[in-house]
Amino acid sequence: MDPVAFNLGSLSIHWYGVFMASAVMLGMWTASRRGLRENVHPDAVYDLSPWIIVGAIVGARSLFVVTYWKEQFAGEPLLSIFAIRTGFVFYGGLIAASAAVIVFCRVKRLPLWKMGDILAPSVALGHALGRIGCLFTGCCHGKECSLPWGIEYPAHYPELHGRTIHPTQIYESLLNFALYAGLAWLYRRKKFDGHVFATYLIAYAILRSFVEMFRGDYDHRYIAGFITPAHLVSVLILTAGIVLFVKLPRKIDLLGTGTTAAPGKEQ
């Protein structure tokens, strides 16, 4: 295992970047195809892509800096914040990218909750690929274990070598692939606009909370010695998903672009 996929002269291409680029391209393509069922032109999805990418990077990096300020950034030059190769927190990216989608839909007068349903399965798919990149990088790793499927990193991962640990990146990747399949199935059977997006928030919060029990990359824990920062954010995401699941069938429309009922569905 090596974090570097290949070299182009003096430029090293890392697996993390390869998988993240693949996640974006595959996610946008699947979303564009799904949007046709909602009469949303693929160009609208592709036009949204830069908004999502910028929002996700800024949000994910910002939350990482806040979470690990004391361990990695305190006392360091301010520019170290922008020295990005890895170092992202998914929830920060999800929140900021969601805000970017809201702004984009407001500007373009697109149906927000339809767009959320179009994108949600692709978020799970892209995240599944991204976690494979994390596996090669050695981030988001698990705590020590004695299970048969525990993994040990080679010597050129000095911080991880010599320990058998939970492959939490694989856990989350497999669960996200399953979530993608479930959301894609639900998309064809949804009862109201926003149904798939709300379900994603609820399901991912539960999924992530489960995987967090095996994470070993935090220098400190919070409540009861095992509650991680992501556990705390998961509570907020779960709550948001439940609120949307309850409220959206009542035709809440944040943008004033029409009701949220799915075509042909009665409330």
Backbone bond lengths (Angstrom), bond angles and torsions (degrees), N, CA, C in turn:
res aa  C-N    CA-C-N  psi(-1)  N-CA   C-N-CA  omega(-1)  CA-C   N-CA-C  phi
1 M - - - 1.462 - - 1.524 109.50 -
2 D 1.318 115.71 137.33 1.457 120.58 -178.90 1.520 108.24 -147.95
3 P 1.342 117.72 136.75 1.472 119.16 -179.99 1.529 113.25 -67.67
4 V 1.330 117.16 -20.45 1.458 121.38 -178.37 1.520 109.82 -92.92
5 A 1.338 116.35 124.02 1.456 120.89 179.68 1.528 110.87 -77.70
6 F 1.336 116.37 -48.32 1.467 121.54 178.76 1.517 108.21 -165.55
7 N 1.317 115.66 169.14 1.456 121.90 -179.37 1.528 110.44 -118.24
8 L 1.314 114.52 139.10 1.460 121.78 172.04 1.523 107.08 -113.61
9 G 1.315 115.05 89.28 1.462 119.20 -173.26 1.525 109.08 65.68
10 S 1.331 116.85 -121.80 1.460 120.77 179.94 1.526 111.96 -88.92
11 L 1.323 117.44 -0.97 1.463 121.76 -178.06 1.522 110.26 -94.86
12 S 1.323 116.29 122.34 1.462 121.57 178.38 1.523 109.60 -95.24
13 I 1.314 115.98 126.59 1.459 122.29 176.63 1.520 108.13 -98.95
14 H 1.326 116.19 115.93 1.457 120.76 -175.85 1.535 111.29 -88.83
15 W 1.329 115.00 150.11 1.450 120.66 178.08 1.524 111.58 -58.95
16 Y 1.332 116.42 -34.94 1.460 119.65 179.41 1.525 110.75 -57.82
17 G 1.318 116.23 -45.46 1.462 120.37 178.79 1.516 112.28 -66.58
18 V 1.338 116.24 -38.47 1.462 120.27 179.51 1.523 110.73 -61.72
19 F 1.329 115.73 -47.38 1.464 119.14 -178.28 1.522 112.17 -70.94
20 M 1.326 117.65 -34.84 1.458 119.73 178.15 1.529 110.70 -67.38
21 A 1.332 116.93 -41.71 1.465 120.11 177.14 1.527 110.52 -63.22
22 S 1.328 116.41 -41.14 1.460 120.74 177.88 1.524 110.80 -63.79
23 A 1.336 115.59 -38.76 1.465 120.38 179.59 1.522 111.16 -62.15
24 V 1.321 116.30 -43.74 1.470 120.18 -179.78 1.522 110.66 -64.96
25 M 1.319 116.79 -47.83 1.464 119.85 -176.44 1.527 111.51 -65.51
26 L 1.331 117.13 -46.43 1.455 119.92 -179.26 1.531 111.04 -68.32
27 G 1.338 116.03 -38.22 1.453 119.69 178.71 1.513 112.46 -62.98
28 M 1.319 117.04 -45.34 1.460 120.07 179.84 1.524 111.82 -67.98
29 W 1.323 117.24 -37.93 1.461 119.88 179.72 1.522 111.11 -65.50
30 T 1.332 117.51 -46.86 1.466 119.67 179.59 1.531 110.77 -64.76
31 A 1.325 117.34 -36.68 1.466 120.03 177.89 1.523 110.93 -66.07
32 S 1.322 117.13 -39.77 1.471 120.09 -179.74 1.522 110.83 -64.50
33 R 1.327 117.15 -37.43 1.462 120.35 178.05 1.523 110.61 -69.82
34 R 1.306 116.24 -39.47 1.462 120.78 179.47 1.524 111.18 -66.27
35 G 1.309 116.88 -34.89 1.452 121.36 -177.82 1.515 113.29 -62.51
36 L 1.321 116.93 -24.23 1.465 119.93 179.76 1.526 111.57 -61.20
37 R 1.330 115.88 -29.12 1.468 119.44 178.51 1.520 111.52 -69.22
38 E 1.330 116.51 -20.78 1.464 121.59 -179.45 1.527 111.81 -104.65
39 N 1.338 115.69 10.78 1.468 121.07 -176.60 1.532 111.80 60.08
40 V 1.324 115.76 30.93 1.461 121.77 173.85 1.523 107.36 -100.86
41 H 1.320 117.04 117.74 1.460 121.29 -175.12 1.536 110.43 -64.78
42 P 1.340 118.27 140.86 1.473 120.50 178.10 1.515 113.83 -52.55
43 D 1.338 117.21 -31.96 1.461 119.57 179.98 1.528 111.45 -60.58
44 A 1.332 116.72 -32.96 1.469 119.63 179.13 1.522 110.54 -64.31
45 V 1.328 116.12 -39.44 1.466 120.55 178.65 1.523 110.27 -67.88
46 Y 1.328 116.83 -44.22 1.462 119.85 -179.53 1.535 111.59 -67.77
47 D 1.330 116.82 -34.68 1.470 119.44 176.01 1.521 111.11 -66.08
48 L 1.311 116.01 -29.39 1.467 121.03 179.10 1.523 112.21 -75.24
49 S 1.332 117.05 -22.61 1.467 121.78 -172.96 1.530 113.97 -53.29
50 P 1.349 119.89 -49.76 1.470 118.66 179.84 1.522 113.19 -60.43
51 W 1.321 116.86 -35.42 1.461 120.47 177.78 1.532 110.17 -62.37
52 I 1.327 115.82 -45.35 1.459 120.42 -179.61 1.523 110.75 -65.78
53 I 1.325 116.90 -44.57 1.467 120.76 -177.31 1.521 111.16 -62.32
54 V 1.331 116.59 -49.08 1.464 120.18 -179.79 1.525 110.58 -64.00
55 G 1.318 116.31 -45.20 1.460 119.51 179.15 1.513 112.10 -60.65
56 A 1.342 116.57 -43.86 1.460 120.69 -178.79 1.523 111.54 -64.03
57 I 1.339 116.94 -43.72 1.471 119.93 -178.91 1.524 110.76 -65.80
58 V 1.326 116.25 -47.75 1.471 119.70 -178.55 1.529 110.80 -63.43
59 G 1.318 116.34 -45.70 1.456 119.57 -178.76 1.514 113.10 -66.90
60 A 1.333 116.74 -44.74 1.464 120.99 -178.33 1.527 111.36 -65.24
61 R 1.328 116.41 -40.80 1.463 120.13 179.11 1.526 111.14 -69.65
62 S 1.327 116.34 -40.58 1.462 120.19 -178.32 1.521 111.23 -62.19
63 L 1.335 116.89 -45.12 1.458 119.22 -179.78 1.520 111.30 -68.74
64 F 1.334 117.52 -32.52 1.466 120.28 175.30 1.517 110.49 -63.34
65 V 1.324 116.75 -45.10 1.464 120.83 -179.61 1.524 110.43 -62.53
66 V 1.327 116.54 -43.48 1.469 120.03 179.13 1.532 110.72 -63.96
67 T 1.331 116.62 -43.54 1.466 120.93 -176.76 1.521 112.15 -68.10
68 Y 1.327 116.99 -38.59 1.462 120.47 -174.44 1.533 112.32 -112.81
69 W 1.324 116.60 26.30 1.456 120.76 -178.50 1.525 111.56 -57.33
70 K 1.289 117.04 -49.86 1.466 121.16 -175.80 1.522 111.27 -64.76
71 E 1.344 116.14 -41.22 1.462 119.91 -174.96 1.526 113.18 -76.25
72 Q 1.326 118.42 -35.42 1.466 119.94 -170.09 1.521 116.04 -121.70
73 F 1.329 118.65 -21.31 1.459 118.91 -170.04 1.529 114.55 -119.85
74 A 1.306 117.97 -24.18 1.462 120.15 -179.88 1.528 110.04 -61.54
75 G 1.308 116.67 126.77 1.462 121.60 179.90 1.509 114.53 83.69
76 E 1.338 117.44 -4.70 1.458 121.32 178.86 1.529 109.62 -93.75
77 P 1.341 117.84 159.63 1.468 119.81 176.06 1.517 110.95 -56.93
78 L 1.308 116.72 143.98 1.455 121.63 -177.35 1.525 111.86 -58.44
79 L 1.331 115.93 -32.88 1.467 119.51 -178.54 1.525 112.57 -65.87
80 S 1.339 117.70 -14.73 1.463 119.84 178.79 1.524 110.99 -63.74
81 I 1.328 116.56 -22.53 1.459 120.32 176.65 1.516 110.85 -61.40
82 F 1.332 116.65 -32.62 1.461 121.30 -175.50 1.523 112.92 -95.87
83 A 1.330 117.03 1.84 1.459 120.74 177.63 1.523 107.96 -82.76
84 I 1.321 115.45 81.21 1.458 121.22 -169.16 1.519 111.13 -101.36
85 R 1.309 115.98 121.79 1.454 122.27 163.37 1.522 108.19 -125.85
86 T 1.335 114.81 -50.72 1.454 122.19 166.60 1.525 105.83 -132.87
87 G 1.309 116.50 -174.51 1.455 119.89 179.26 1.518 111.44 106.24
88 F 1.333 114.93 64.81 1.457 120.96 179.89 1.524 109.09 -133.80
89 V 1.315 116.26 151.25 1.461 121.99 174.65 1.526 107.20 -116.30
90 F 1.317 116.29 120.20 1.465 120.53 -172.50 1.524 112.57 -56.53
91 Y 1.317 117.30 -43.69 1.461 119.34 -176.18 1.532 111.53 -60.93
92 G 1.316 117.51 -36.31 1.453 119.70 176.54 1.508 111.52 -62.79
93 G 1.330 116.08 -40.81 1.454 120.43 177.50 1.510 112.17 -66.78
94 L 1.339 117.11 -39.76 1.460 120.86 179.43 1.523 111.33 -62.43
95 I 1.322 116.21 -45.23 1.465 120.70 -177.85 1.529 110.68 -65.84
96 A 1.340 116.80 -47.41 1.465 119.94 -178.22 1.523 111.73 -68.49
97 A 1.328 117.27 -38.94 1.467 120.10 178.23 1.526 110.44 -65.70
98 S 1.331 117.06 -37.15 1.470 120.30 176.86 1.522 110.41 -62.99
99 A 1.329 116.44 -40.59 1.468 120.06 177.09 1.524 110.54 -63.15
100 A 1.335 116.96 -39.32 1.464 120.88 178.40 1.521 111.27 -63.91
101 V 1.340 116.43 -39.20 1.469 120.16 178.36 1.527 110.31 -64.50
102 I 1.325 117.07 -40.64 1.471 120.70 178.45 1.521 110.66 -60.31
103 V 1.334 116.14 -45.38 1.465 120.00 -179.77 1.521 110.31 -64.66
104 F 1.326 116.70 -45.18 1.466 120.94 -179.38 1.524 110.76 -60.05
105 C 1.320 117.04 -46.64 1.463 120.42 -179.78 1.524 111.23 -64.89
106 R 1.314 116.50 -33.60 1.462 120.13 177.25 1.530 110.57 -66.41
107 V 1.335 115.72 -44.71 1.468 120.35 -178.18 1.531 110.97 -67.38
108 K 1.330 116.51 -42.45 1.467 121.29 -174.69 1.527 113.07 -91.80
109 R 1.341 116.35 -1.15 1.456 121.46 -179.32 1.531 111.59 56.74
110 L 1.304 115.19 45.95 1.456 121.81 177.00 1.529 109.68 -99.22
111 P 1.325 118.01 152.53 1.473 121.03 179.93 1.532 110.97 -70.57
112 L 1.311 116.21 112.62 1.463 121.55 -172.65 1.520 112.86 -60.05
113 W 1.319 117.18 -50.21 1.465 118.86 -172.81 1.522 111.83 -73.11
114 K 1.325 117.58 -30.70 1.468 119.44 171.75 1.525 109.85 -61.65
115 M 1.327 115.99 -43.59 1.458 119.96 -179.55 1.522 110.53 -65.19
116 G 1.322 116.81 -38.54 1.465 119.51 176.86 1.511 111.93 -60.37
117 D 1.332 116.95 -41.47 1.465 120.66 177.99 1.522 111.58 -66.62
118 I 1.327 116.14 -37.69 1.460 120.46 178.91 1.528 110.90 -63.01
119 L 1.318 116.56 -40.64 1.463 121.35 -173.32 1.523 113.82 -83.90
120 A 1.330 118.13 -30.89 1.466 120.87 -169.31 1.530 114.38 -54.93
121 P 1.339 119.73 -50.05 1.469 117.83 179.05 1.528 112.60 -59.87
122 S 1.327 116.51 -36.48 1.465 120.35 -178.99 1.522 112.12 -69.44
123 V 1.331 116.82 -28.66 1.463 119.82 174.96 1.523 109.46 -63.81
124 A 1.327 116.72 -44.74 1.469 120.44 178.65 1.530 111.10 -63.16
125 L 1.337 116.37 -41.43 1.466 120.28 179.49 1.518 111.01 -64.20
126 G 1.334 116.32 -47.10 1.461 119.59 179.27 1.514 112.19 -63.14
127 H 1.317 116.29 -38.20 1.465 120.18 -179.94 1.527 110.83 -65.40
128 A 1.341 116.26 -37.33 1.465 120.17 177.52 1.528 110.96 -59.29
129 L 1.325 116.21 -42.40 1.466 119.88 178.30 1.524 111.00 -69.93
130 G 1.317 116.50 -39.69 1.462 119.95 179.88 1.506 112.93 -60.48
131 R 1.330 117.16 -37.35 1.465 119.98 179.74 1.524 112.02 -67.01
132 I 1.332 117.46 -27.63 1.469 118.77 174.35 1.527 109.27 -66.15
133 G 1.345 116.38 -37.87 1.458 119.69 174.08 1.518 111.55 -61.07
134 C 1.333 116.53 -38.11 1.467 120.36 177.27 1.529 111.05 -62.34
135 L 1.330 116.80 -36.99 1.458 120.83 179.06 1.520 110.86 -59.44
136 F 1.328 117.34 -44.90 1.459 121.13 -179.79 1.528 111.47 -69.49
137 T 1.320 116.84 -32.18 1.462 120.31 -179.03 1.516 111.81 -77.36
138 G 1.335 116.74 -31.14 1.465 121.10 -178.16 1.514 112.94 95.48
139 C 1.324 117.36 5.29 1.464 119.71 178.00 1.526 109.30 -88.92
140 C 1.335 115.21 167.66 1.475 121.57 177.70 1.531 111.45 56.96
141 H 1.328 116.16 32.14 1.467 120.96 -174.81 1.525 111.65 -80.79
142 G 1.327 114.84 170.01 1.451 120.96 -178.09 1.509 113.42 -94.41
143 K 1.323 114.33 173.33 1.462 120.00 175.35 1.523 109.62 -84.43
144 E 1.309 116.35 171.75 1.461 120.72 -176.12 1.523 111.47 -63.21
145 C 1.337 115.00 145.31 1.458 120.09 178.66 1.525 109.46 -149.90
146 S 1.327 115.42 165.32 1.467 120.91 178.27 1.520 111.26 -118.28
147 L 1.319 116.37 18.91 1.458 120.90 -178.07 1.530 111.05 -77.69
148 P 1.335 117.17 154.78 1.473 119.86 -176.84 1.526 113.26 -60.09
149 W 1.315 117.79 -28.27 1.471 120.06 -177.87 1.531 112.94 -94.28
150 G 1.326 116.76 9.38 1.455 119.10 174.64 1.522 110.66 -61.66
151 I 1.320 117.70 151.39 1.463 121.43 -177.86 1.526 110.13 -118.86
152 E 1.314 115.24 154.53 1.468 121.33 175.60 1.522 108.29 -127.62
153 Y 1.307 116.67 126.73 1.464 121.14 -179.43 1.528 110.03 -78.76
154 P 1.335 117.27 149.60 1.472 120.75 179.50 1.526 111.89 -70.11
155 A 1.326 115.47 176.58 1.465 121.39 -171.31 1.523 113.17 -64.01
156 H 1.338 118.60 -25.52 1.462 118.82 -178.46 1.533 112.53 -80.69
157 Y 1.333 115.96 10.01 1.469 122.21 165.87 1.535 106.07 -113.82
158 P 1.333 118.47 74.52 1.471 120.89 -170.06 1.521 114.32 -58.28
159 E 1.322 118.42 -30.92 1.461 120.03 -178.18 1.526 112.51 -75.07
160 L 1.335 116.79 -18.23 1.463 119.96 -176.24 1.519 113.23 -115.53
161 H 1.314 117.50 -19.75 1.462 121.50 -176.13 1.530 111.06 -62.31
162 G 1.327 114.66 141.62 1.453 119.98 176.25 1.518 114.63 93.49
163 R 1.325 116.43 0.69 1.462 120.93 178.50 1.525 109.76 -127.25
164 T 1.312 116.27 142.12 1.456 121.07 172.79 1.521 107.29 -95.30
165 I 1.327 116.24 122.06 1.456 120.20 -171.20 1.532 111.48 -129.75
166 H 1.333 114.94 161.07 1.460 120.65 175.58 1.535 109.79 -64.72
167 P 1.321 117.86 131.90 1.480 120.12 174.85 1.536 109.76 -80.66
168 T 1.310 116.19 69.02 1.468 120.53 -174.63 1.525 112.02 -62.31
169 Q 1.323 116.39 -28.43 1.476 118.17 176.96 1.525 110.77 -63.49
170 I 1.335 116.29 -38.96 1.461 120.11 178.27 1.517 110.27 -70.04
171 Y 1.341 116.63 -41.22 1.465 119.33 177.04 1.524 110.19 -53.06
172 E 1.329 115.47 -51.79 1.458 118.95 -174.34 1.524 111.76 -71.10
173 S 1.322 116.92 -34.09 1.458 119.65 177.79 1.521 110.84 -63.05
174 L 1.314 117.80 -47.81 1.468 121.31 -179.72 1.521 111.34 -63.29
175 L 1.321 116.46 -41.34 1.462 120.05 179.19 1.525 111.15 -66.16
176 N 1.331 117.47 -35.49 1.460 120.42 177.45 1.522 112.01 -70.55
177 F 1.325 117.14 -36.07 1.462 119.24 174.30 1.534 110.22 -61.95
178 A 1.334 116.25 -42.60 1.462 120.00 177.31 1.525 110.99 -64.28
179 L 1.338 116.20 -39.15 1.461 120.38 178.25 1.525 110.50 -64.44
180 Y 1.319 117.09 -40.56 1.462 120.50 177.17 1.529 110.72 -58.87
181 A 1.328 116.61 -46.14 1.462 120.00 -179.85 1.526 110.91 -62.02
182 G 1.336 116.05 -42.13 1.457 119.82 179.65 1.521 112.60 -65.31
183 L 1.321 117.18 -41.96 1.461 120.80 -179.88 1.526 111.77 -69.50
184 A 1.339 116.42 -37.15 1.462 119.75 176.94 1.530 110.32 -63.16
185 W 1.326 116.33 -38.33 1.465 120.87 176.39 1.525 110.16 -65.81
186 L 1.324 116.94 -45.34 1.461 121.74 -178.62 1.523 111.40 -64.18
187 Y 1.325 116.73 -34.69 1.460 120.53 -176.62 1.525 111.79 -55.40
188 R 1.312 117.17 -36.64 1.466 120.98 -178.79 1.522 112.34 -79.35
189 R 1.324 116.42 -6.48 1.464 120.37 -176.17 1.527 112.58 -128.38
190 K 1.306 117.83 13.60 1.461 120.88 -174.35 1.518 111.50 -64.69
191 K 1.330 114.56 150.02 1.458 121.58 -175.61 1.523 112.70 -97.86
192 F 1.309 117.84 -19.80 1.465 121.19 -179.67 1.517 108.61 -157.49
193 D 1.308 116.64 157.50 1.462 120.89 177.54 1.526 109.42 -67.66
194 G 1.307 115.74 129.14 1.452 121.97 -174.56 1.514 112.81 100.60
195 H 1.334 117.23 -7.60 1.466 122.29 -179.23 1.535 111.43 -59.08
196 V 1.329 115.59 -47.13 1.469 120.29 -176.66 1.529 110.31 -69.62
197 F 1.332 116.89 -42.11 1.464 120.35 -179.29 1.528 111.15 -64.46
198 A 1.335 116.98 -44.26 1.465 120.47 178.68 1.522 110.75 -62.54
199 T 1.334 115.98 -40.82 1.463 120.21 178.51 1.527 110.61 -63.82
200 Y 1.330 116.04 -39.79 1.468 119.18 177.29 1.519 111.40 -58.95
201 L 1.332 117.27 -47.26 1.462 120.07 -179.11 1.522 111.23 -59.07
202 I 1.316 116.88 -45.28 1.467 121.09 -179.32 1.528 110.70 -64.66
203 A 1.330 115.67 -49.94 1.466 120.21 -175.75 1.519 111.52 -66.01
204 Y 1.340 117.07 -42.47 1.465 117.67 -178.46 1.516 111.68 -68.19
205 A 1.321 118.14 -37.32 1.466 120.29 178.60 1.529 110.41 -59.61
206 I 1.331 116.49 -40.37 1.466 120.62 178.51 1.525 110.62 -69.89
207 L 1.329 115.38 -46.45 1.469 121.25 177.99 1.527 111.19 -55.71
208 R 1.325 116.09 -48.75 1.457 120.66 -176.62 1.530 111.28 -66.36
209 S 1.324 116.58 -39.17 1.459 120.08 179.27 1.524 111.26 -62.46
210 F 1.334 116.48 -35.40 1.465 120.73 177.06 1.522 110.66 -65.84
211 V 1.325 116.56 -49.33 1.470 120.28 -178.16 1.528 110.93 -63.64
212 E 1.324 116.60 -35.31 1.466 120.37 -178.55 1.523 112.89 -58.63
213 M 1.312 117.85 -25.53 1.460 120.97 179.75 1.523 111.78 -63.82
214 F 1.341 116.25 -19.53 1.464 120.65 -177.35 1.529 112.85 -109.51
215 R 1.328 117.43 -0.49 1.461 120.88 -178.62 1.533 110.45 -71.33
216 G 1.336 114.80 143.41 1.456 119.47 -179.28 1.508 113.57 -130.67
217 D 1.329 117.39 18.37 1.462 120.24 -175.11 1.520 113.24 -102.22
218 Y 1.328 117.72 11.78 1.456 120.38 177.51 1.527 109.34 -97.74
219 D 1.332 115.76 134.92 1.460 119.86 178.44 1.520 111.97 -76.33
220 H 1.313 116.47 -20.67 1.460 119.34 177.77 1.523 108.92 -148.69
221 R 1.317 114.77 151.27 1.452 121.65 177.36 1.520 108.51 -108.97
222 Y 1.309 115.25 174.26 1.443 118.97 -177.69 1.521 110.80 -112.12
223 I 1.280 120.03 -110.78 1.456 123.41 -172.80 1.526 110.91 -68.97
224 A 1.333 115.95 133.89 1.466 123.67 173.76 1.524 113.50 60.11
225 G 1.310 117.88 15.20 1.451 121.35 174.90 1.511 115.72 80.31
226 F 1.350 118.96 -0.01 1.462 119.29 -179.66 1.530 113.01 -138.55
227 I 1.312 118.47 -4.02 1.461 120.83 178.44 1.523 108.97 -83.09
228 T 1.337 116.09 117.64 1.460 121.95 -176.48 1.528 110.91 -93.92
229 P 1.331 117.87 168.40 1.459 119.73 174.77 1.526 112.99 -55.18
230 A 1.336 116.84 -38.33 1.465 119.84 -179.89 1.522 111.86 -67.36
231 H 1.333 117.34 -31.14 1.464 119.77 173.84 1.518 110.64 -59.37
232 L 1.323 115.50 -43.55 1.464 119.97 -177.52 1.524 110.82 -65.51
233 V 1.344 116.92 -43.03 1.465 120.14 178.62 1.531 109.96 -67.51
234 S 1.339 117.11 -34.46 1.461 120.64 179.51 1.524 111.47 -59.77
235 V 1.318 116.45 -34.73 1.468 119.71 177.97 1.527 109.74 -61.97
236 L 1.333 116.29 -42.44 1.474 120.17 179.08 1.523 111.24 -66.92
237 I 1.334 117.05 -42.33 1.466 120.95 179.74 1.524 110.48 -65.35
238 L 1.320 116.95 -42.23 1.461 121.11 177.78 1.521 111.04 -61.32
239 T 1.322 115.90 -43.65 1.462 120.38 178.61 1.523 111.50 -62.15
240 A 1.341 116.24 -43.58 1.464 120.23 178.42 1.523 111.04 -61.27
241 G 1.329 116.44 -41.97 1.461 120.08 179.36 1.517 112.05 -63.67
242 I 1.325 117.33 -42.10 1.470 121.00 179.28 1.527 110.77 -64.91
243 V 1.338 116.24 -43.10 1.467 119.96 178.82 1.530 110.54 -60.04
244 L 1.338 117.16 -45.83 1.465 120.45 178.75 1.526 110.78 -63.49
245 F 1.312 116.72 -40.02 1.457 120.72 -178.36 1.524 111.06 -63.26
246 V 1.321 116.45 -33.97 1.461 121.05 -179.83 1.522 111.50 -82.32
247 K 1.326 116.61 -40.60 1.459 120.70 -171.37 1.524 114.23 -85.73
248 L 1.323 117.98 -35.44 1.459 119.76 -173.58 1.529 114.45 -62.14
249 P 1.334 119.98 -36.79 1.465 117.85 176.18 1.525 113.32 -60.89
250 R 1.326 116.87 -16.04 1.468 120.70 177.77 1.522 111.88 -88.62
251 K 1.328 114.98 13.80 1.463 122.05 171.89 1.517 113.04 69.42
252 I 1.330 117.50 38.63 1.454 120.88 171.49 1.519 108.11 -67.92
253 D 1.308 117.23 133.97 1.467 122.06 -178.24 1.518 108.84 -136.63
254 L 1.343 116.24 100.11 1.453 120.58 -175.43 1.521 112.85 -67.09
255 L 1.324 117.07 -25.51 1.462 119.59 -172.19 1.523 113.59 -105.10
256 G 1.333 116.60 -4.01 1.452 118.07 -178.28 1.509 113.04 68.74
257 T 1.356 116.72 32.23 1.467 120.92 -176.83 1.519 112.17 -106.86
258 G 1.313 116.61 17.58 1.462 118.70 178.51 1.506 112.11 117.30
259 T 1.311 117.12 176.63 1.448 121.41 -177.80 1.524 110.40 -73.04
260 T 1.331 114.79 165.50 1.453 119.63 -177.88 1.508 112.75 -97.31
261 A 1.310 118.35 -1.73 1.460 120.20 -178.22 1.518 109.92 -63.76
262 A 1.339 116.49 137.86 1.451 120.30 177.33 1.518 109.54 -69.95
263 P 1.343 116.90 149.75 1.471 120.28 -179.24 1.521 110.67 -53.83
264 G 1.332 115.86 129.80 1.461 120.16 176.16 1.507 113.50 80.73
265 K 1.336 117.95 2.84 1.456 121.29 -178.79 1.512 110.12 -106.65
266 E 1.320 116.32 137.04 1.444 121.04 174.69 1.506 109.45 -100.02
267 Q 1.339 115.05 147.43 1.462 119.52 -178.68 1.526 110.12 -93.87
